[in-house]
Amino acid sequence: MEQRRRDTAKNHWYHETQSSRRPDDVLSLVPEAAHVQDRFLLDLAVDDALLAPHKDWLATARKLSAAFFPESLVTNRLHTLSSYDRLSTALTVAQVCGVQRLCNHYAARLTPLPGPDSSRESNRRLTLITQYARQLASQPTLIDSGLRRQLEEAGLSVSDIVTFNHIIGFVGFQARVVAAFQATMGVPVRWLPGIDIQQDAPPDRFHQPGSLWHADLTVLDTPLASDNLQTRLQLCEQTPPLRALASLLIQAPHALEPLLHLTTQLRADHDSVHNTLLATLISARINGSVSCFDDAAAHWRGDEGLPEAARNGERALQAWSHHHPLERAIIQATQWLTRAPDRFSQAHFQPLLEQGISSQRALTLLVWAGFCGWLNRLKMGLGDTVPAGEA
């Protein structure tokens, strides 16, 4: 068990799984980072001309930030995630991603909040939440039914678990969007030494033909309180990236409508299905989402050797891309943004421009790749993929 100590770690980016209510906690290193006007880009100084084509989906992303991290929150039996739980989770994910702007923001917002009590039950709950968030953010393939059961045993409801997985995916998406905007503007990369690059999922996950995804949470019949909520559920079932998740996403109805809007906006922004599918494929391959990978591979209409090369891993993919310069640029940019958003720089963005992709389209493609990481983690956090005969 961890030693008890005064929780001054919240003033840095790394925090303990035990906390203190002492009133003399020191301030965060960057306290002003808590008071940004833009809760998604976190007041990143972006040129208006660069920002203008993205204003619609950015407005939706800000609504999701407000939904996941409201200014005030009342918990109850079915919704037990406190503001402290949510922001400590966000800080954990920001630490994994290593993007300084996010680390500063979530650390500053977490600092003044009272932590949970020091009981053994509360300590175990916070430890499980922190470990799960770190694993899903950094090594999604480690998540299994046993870890989900531990969350339930720690008192998280199905609604909590859906929201919790959303927060992990959302902050990872936010980190990659900020990294992509910074690279587009040529902002120098400042990454922390000692933070590991995410490793690709093992190839053997992708060699089960006909695998099917299924939810791994017991979903109780949710009375749809209004026609509006029923409509949202139907729209979710009609939206390909969200269809399989619909019965679970309705458990967090506050996020469902903006998530639907964001999915539609980001998909509609792409004028190249080819490039979009390629980014989708690479993101799923790195993160280990077999369901997302197989779906993208089934819709792929380019060189038929690509899906097989991606299944076999980095060396096979490099060999395939040697004679496909456009795809090579997209693959490498997606790989860096997915594996190490803190190290994503203009050097990774420039090859997209050299292949004739406009700056706006390149940025939109990278935003989509970041969004795919969120979808990958929802699939891996909320369910499992098994061979068709076992489903």
C-alpha positions in Angstrom: 0.0 0.0 0.0 1.3 3.5 -0.8 2.7 5.6 2.0 0.5 8.4 3.2 1.9 11.8 2.5 0.7 15.3 2.0 -0.8 15.5 -1.5 1.5 18.2 -2.9 1.8 16.2 -6.1 -1.3 17.8 -7.5 0.7 20.9 -8.0 2.7 19.0 -10.6 1.4 16.9 -13.4 1.7 13.6 -11.6 -0.7 12.9 -8.7 -1.1 10.3 -6.0 -3.9 7.8 -5.7 -4.4 9.1 -2.2 -5.2 12.7 -1.4 -5.5 15.2 1.4 -8.1 17.7 2.3 -5.5 20.0 3.9 -6.2 23.6 3.2 -2.5 24.5 2.9 -1.9 22.6 -0.3 0.3 24.7 -2.6 -1.0 26.1 -5.8 -0.5 24.3 -9.2 2.6 25.3 -11.2 0.4 27.2 -13.7 -2.8 28.2 -11.8 -4.0 30.5 -14.6 -4.3 27.4 -16.9 -7.5 26.6 -15.1 -9.2 29.8 -16.4 -9.0 29.5 -20.1 -12.0 30.7 -22.2 -11.7 27.8 -24.7 -12.0 24.6 -22.8 -11.0 22.5 -25.8 -8.1 24.1 -27.5 -7.2 25.7 -24.1 -6.6 29.2 -25.5 -4.1 28.0 -28.1 -3.3 31.0 -30.2 -4.6 29.9 -33.7 -4.8 32.2 -36.7 -8.4 33.0 -37.6 -7.9 31.8 -41.2 -6.7 28.4 -40.0 -9.5 28.2 -37.4 -12.4 29.2 -39.6 -13.0 25.9 -41.6 -13.1 24.0 -38.3 -15.4 26.2 -36.2 -18.4 23.9 -36.4 -16.9 20.8 -35.0 -14.8 22.7 -32.5 -18.0 24.2 -31.1 -19.3 20.7 -30.7 -16.1 19.6 -29.0 -16.4 22.4 -26.5 -19.9 21.2 -25.7 -18.5 17.8 -25.0 -15.9 19.3 -22.7 -18.6 21.0 -20.7 -20.6 17.8 -20.6 -17.7 15.7 -19.2 -16.3 18.4 -16.9 -19.2 20.6 -15.7 -18.5 23.5 -13.3 -20.7 21.9 -10.7 -21.7 18.3 -10.3 -24.1 16.4 -7.9 -23.5 12.7 -7.7 -26.1 10.1 -6.9 -26.4 6.3 -6.8 -26.3 5.9 -10.6 -23.8 8.7 -11.3 -21.0 8.4 -8.8 -18.1 10.1 -10.7 -17.3 13.2 -8.9 -15.5 16.3 -10.3 -12.3 15.0 -8.6 -12.7 11.6 -10.3 -13.2 13.2 -13.7 -10.4 15.7 -13.5 -7.9 13.2 -12.0 -8.8 10.9 -14.9 -8.3 13.7 -17.4 -4.9 14.5 -15.8 -3.8 10.9 -16.0 -4.6 10.8 -19.7 -2.9 14.1 -20.3 0.2 12.8 -18.5 0.2 9.7 -20.8 -0.1 11.9 -23.9 2.5 14.3 -22.6 1.0 17.4 -24.2 2.0 20.3 -21.9 -1.0 22.5 -22.4 -3.4 19.7 -21.3 -1.3 18.8 -18.3 -1.2 22.3 -17.1 -4.9 22.8 -17.5 -6.2 19.7 -15.8 -3.6 19.9 -13.0 -4.7 23.5 -12.3 -8.4 22.5 -12.3 -7.8 19.5 -10.1 -5.6 21.3 -7.5 -8.3 23.1 -5.4 -10.8 20.2 -5.3 -11.2 18.2 -2.1 -10.1 14.6 -2.7 -11.9 11.5 -1.5 -11.7 10.4 2.1 -8.8 8.3 3.3 -10.8 5.1 3.8 -9.4 1.9 2.3 -12.5 1.6 0.0 -12.0 5.1 -1.4 -8.2 4.6 -1.9 -8.9 1.3 -3.7 -11.5 3.0 -6.0 -9.2 5.8 -6.9 -6.3 3.5 -7.5 -8.4 1.3 -9.9 -9.7 4.4 -11.7 -6.2 5.8 -12.1 -4.7 2.5 -13.3 -7.5 1.8 -15.7 -7.3 5.3 -17.2 -3.5 5.0 -17.7 -3.8 1.6 -19.3 -6.6 2.5 -21.7 -4.8 5.7 -22.7 -1.4 4.0 -23.2 -1.9 0.3 -23.8 -5.6 -0.3 -24.7 -5.0 -4.0 -25.3 -4.5 -4.5 -21.5 -8.2 -3.8 -20.9 -10.3 -6.9 -20.4 -13.4 -8.1 -18.7 -11.6 -8.6 -15.4 -10.7 -4.9 -15.2 -14.3 -3.9 -16.0 -15.5 -6.2 -13.2 -13.1 -4.4 -10.9 -14.6 -1.1 -11.8 -18.1 -2.5 -11.0 -16.9 -3.9 -7.7 -15.5 -0.5 -6.8 -19.0 1.0 -7.1 -19.1 2.4 -10.7 -22.4 1.9 -12.4 -22.8 1.1 -16.1 -23.5 4.8 -16.7 -20.3 5.7 -14.8 -18.2 3.2 -16.8 -19.5 4.5 -20.1 -18.8 8.1 -19.0 -15.4 7.2 -17.6 -14.4 5.5 -20.9 -15.7 8.6 -22.8 -13.5 10.9 -20.7 -10.4 8.8 -21.4 -11.1 8.8 -25.1 -12.1 12.5 -25.2 -8.9 13.8 -23.5 -6.8 11.6 -25.8 -8.6 13.1 -28.8 -8.2 16.6 -27.3 -4.4 16.0 -26.9 -4.0 14.9 -30.5 -6.1 17.9 -31.8 -3.9 20.4 -29.9 -0.8 18.6 -31.1 -2.0 18.7 -34.7 -2.9 22.4 -34.5 0.5 23.1 -33.0 2.3 21.2 -35.8 0.3 23.0 -38.4 1.5 26.3 -37.0 5.1 25.2 -36.6 5.1 25.4 -32.8 8.3 23.8 -31.4 7.7 20.4 -29.8 8.5 20.2 -26.1 8.2 16.7 -24.8 9.1 15.2 -21.5 12.0 12.7 -21.4 11.1 9.4 -19.9 7.5 9.2 -21.4 7.3 6.1 -23.5 5.9 6.0 -27.0 2.8 3.8 -27.3 3.7 0.4 -28.7 1.6 -1.1 -31.5 -0.8 -3.9 -30.6 0.6 -7.4 -31.3 -0.1 -8.8 -34.8 -1.8 -11.9 -33.6 -4.9 -9.9 -32.6 -5.6 -9.2 -36.2 -5.5 -12.8 -37.6 -8.9 -14.0 -36.5 -11.2 -14.0 -39.6 -14.8 -13.0 -39.0 -14.2 -11.6 -35.5 -17.2 -9.8 -34.0 -17.4 -7.1 -31.3 -19.8 -7.5 -28.4 -20.6 -5.3 -25.4 -19.2 -6.6 -22.1 -21.4 -4.6 -19.7 -24.8 -5.7 -18.4 -27.1 -3.0 -19.8 -30.4 -2.6 -18.0 -33.4 -1.5 -20.0 -33.2 2.2 -19.9 -36.6 4.0 -20.1 -36.3 6.6 -22.8 -37.7 9.6 -21.0 -38.5 11.6 -24.1 -39.1 11.3 -27.8 -35.9 13.4 -28.2 -33.8 10.7 -26.4 -35.5 8.0 -28.5 -34.5 9.9 -31.7 -30.9 10.2 -30.5 -30.7 6.4 -30.0 -32.1 5.8 -33.4 -29.6 8.2 -35.0 -26.8 6.5 -33.1 -27.9 3.1 -34.5 -27.9 4.7 -38.0 -24.4 6.2 -37.7 -21.8 3.5 -38.8 -19.0 4.4 -36.3 -21.4 4.4 -33.4 -23.9 1.7 -34.4 -22.5 -1.2 -32.4 -22.1 1.0 -29.3 -25.6 2.5 -29.3 -27.0 0.5 -26.4 -24.1 1.6 -24.2 -23.8 5.2 -25.4 -27.4 5.8 -24.4 -26.3 5.2 -20.8 -24.6 8.6 -21.0 -27.3 10.6 -22.7 -25.8 14.0 -21.8 -22.9 13.3 -24.2 -24.8 11.4 -26.9 -26.2 14.3 -29.0 -22.9 16.3 -29.2 -21.1 13.0 -30.0 -23.5 12.3 -32.8 -22.9 15.8 -34.2 -19.2 15.6 -33.9 -19.1 12.2 -35.7 -21.2 13.6 -38.5 -19.2 16.8 -38.8 -15.8 15.1 -38.9 -17.0 12.5 -41.4 -18.6 15.1 -43.6 -15.5 17.2 -43.7 -13.5 14.6 -45.6 -13.5 14.8 -49.4 -11.3 11.7 -49.7 -12.7 8.4 -48.4 -9.4 6.8 -49.4 -7.3 9.0 -47.0 -9.9 8.8 -44.3 -10.0 5.0 -44.4 -6.2 4.8 -44.3 -6.0 6.9 -41.2 -8.8 4.8 -39.6 -7.0 1.6 -40.4 -3.6 2.8 -39.0 -5.2 4.1 -35.8 -7.0 0.9 -35.2 -4.0 -1.2 -35.9 -1.8 0.7 -33.4 -4.4 0.8 -30.7 -5.5 -2.8 -31.2 -9.2 -2.3 -32.1 -9.9 -5.3 -34.2 -13.5 -4.3 -34.9 -12.5 -0.8 -36.1 -9.7 -2.3 -38.2 -11.8 -5.0 -39.9 -14.5 -2.5 -40.7 -12.0 -0.1 -42.3 -10.4 -3.0 -44.2 -13.8 -4.1 -45.5 -14.4 -0.7 -47.0 -10.9 -0.2 -48.4 -10.8 0.2 -52.2 -7.1 1.0 -52.7 -4.2 -1.5 -53.2 -5.5 -4.8 -51.7 -2.1 -5.5 -50.2 -2.4 -2.7 -47.6 -4.7 -4.4 -45.0 -2.6 -7.5 -44.9 0.6 -5.5 -44.6 -0.9 -3.5 -41.7 -2.0 -6.7 -40.0 1.6 -8.0 -40.2 3.1 -5.0 -38.5 5.5 -2.1 -39.0 8.1 -3.8 -41.3 5.5 -5.1 -43.7 3.7 -1.8 -43.7 7.0 0.1 -44.5 7.7 -2.3 -47.3 4.3 -1.8 -48.8 4.4 2.0 -48.5 7.7 2.3 -50.3 6.0 2.6 -53.6 3.0 4.6 -52.4 4.3 8.1 -51.4 1.0 9.7 -50.6 -0.1 6.8 -48.4 3.3 6.7 -46.8 3.0 10.3 -45.7 -0.5 9.7 -44.2 0.7 6.5 -42.5 3.7 8.1 -40.9 1.7 11.2 -39.7 -1.0 9.0 -38.3 1.5 6.7 -36.6 3.3 9.6 -34.9 0.1 11.4 -33.8 -1.3 8.1 -32.5 1.8 6.8 -30.7 3.3 10.0 -29.4 1.2 13.2 -29.7 3.7 15.1 -27.5 6.4 14.5 -30.2 4.2 15.3 -33.2 5.7 18.3 -35.0 5.8 20.2 -38.3 8.3 17.6 -39.6 5.5 15.1 -39.5 3.0 17.5 -41.0 5.1 18.8 -43.9 5.1 15.5 -45.9 1.3 15.7 -46.2 1.7 19.1 -47.9 4.4 17.8 -50.2 2.0 15.1 -51.4 -0.5 17.8 -52.5 -2.8 17.7 -49.6 -3.9 21.3 -48.6 -3.1 22.5 -45.1 -6.8 22.5 -44.2 -7.4 19.0 -45.5 -4.2 17.7 -43.8 -5.3 19.1 -40.4 -8.8 17.7 -40.8 -7.4 14.3 -41.6 -5.2 14.4 -38.5 -8.2 15.4 -36.4 -10.1 12.4 -37.8 -7.2 10.2 -36.8 -7.4 11.5 -33.3 -11.1 10.9 -33.2 -10.5 7.3 -34.3 -8.4 6.8 -31.2 -11.4 7.8 -29.1 -13.7 5.3 -31.0 -11.0 2.6 -30.7 -10.9 3.1 -26.9 -14.7 3.0 -26.6 -14.8 -0.3 -28.4 -11.9 -1.8 -26.4 -13.0 -0.3 -23.0 -16.7 -1.3 -23.3 -16.5 -4.7 -25.0 -14.4 -7.5 -26.6 -13.8 -8.9 -30.1 -14.1 -12.7 -30.4 -14.1 -15.1 -33.3 -17.6 -15.3 -34.9 -18.2 -18.9 -33.7 -17.7 -17.8 -30.1 -19.9 -14.7 -30.2 
